[in-house]
Amino acid sequence: MAELFEEESFLNITTETQKIIAVHLDVKELKKKVIEEDEDMCKAYRELVKDWKQEGREQGDKHRLIQDIQNLMDSLRLTAEQAMDALKIEGQEREDCYKIIGRL
């Protein structure tokens, strides 16, 4: 898909054609940017991919942090609070970790 959006012939399609393609691709965020915000589809797609990659990295970081907390809890028999203190997790990040650990 990314390669298609970079092809010269694809970069020159009309706004109406971009909107039709966006509808058929059925990606909610892409449709919103192209149809409602009248943004260029290729640019919108690149921005969405960048956002999705960032979200993936953040989710991966959160997953590793939860694993670190659980490892400390299991290995050293710490409470979740003690493990987060040891890892210096504070504020909203700490609250998010409590929510995730509570679901496990």
N, C-alpha and C positions, 0 to 999 in steps of 0.2 A: 504494500500500500504506500509506504513512504517513498519508494522509488517512483511509483506512478505519479505522485504529487510533485516530483522534481522534474519530470520530463517537460521539455520545452513546449510540445504541443498541448500538454495538459494545462500548462500555466496560462495559456491564452484563451481558455474557454469563457463563455459569457457568464455573467452573474446568474442568469436564470438556469443555465445548465449546472452551475455549481450547486444551486439550491435543490435541483432535482436529484443530483447525485447525493447530496447530504441527506435528503429524505430517504433515499433507497439504502444508504449505508446504515441508517437507523441507529446512530450514535447520538444520544440525547444532547450531550455537550456540544458536539459538532453542529447539530441542527440549530441549536440555540444561537451559536456564534454566527453561523452563515445566514440563517433566515431572519432571526429577530434582530441581531446586531449588525447585519449586512457586512460581515467581515469576510475577507478573502479566504476561501476554503483551504488553500495550501498553507497559508499562514496560521489559520485556526488549528489545523491538524498538527502542525509542528509544535504549537504552544501546548496543545492537549497532551501530546506525547511527552513533552518535557515535564508537564505537571504530573502525569501518570508515573513517570520514572521517579520523580521526587517523592511522591506518595509511597511508592514501593520501597525506596530507600528508608523513609521514615518508619514504615511498618517493619522493615527488617531490623532497624536499630531498636525499635520497641521490643521486638521478639527476642533479640540478643540480651537486652536489659532484663527482661523477665526471666530468661534462662539463668543469667548471672545471679539474680535474687534467689531463684529456686535452688541453685547449686549451693549458695551460702547457707540457705535454710537447711538443706539436706546434709551437707558436709559438716557444718559447725553447729548444727541444731539451734540455729538462730530463729527468732520470730521474723515475720516479714518486715516489721518496723526496724528491728536491729540490722537486718540485711541492708535495708535501704539507707539507714544511717551510715553503715560501713561504706556504702557506695556513694554517699553524699547526694542522694536523690532528694530533691526538695520541691515544694510548691505544687503546681499543676501536674508536673510529671509524676510526682509521688502519688497524687490522687488517682491519676490514670493507671498507675501500676497496681494500686489497691483494688481498683475495679476489675482489672484483668485477673489478678491472682484470686480474687473472690469467686470468679467464674470457673476456675480450674478445679 
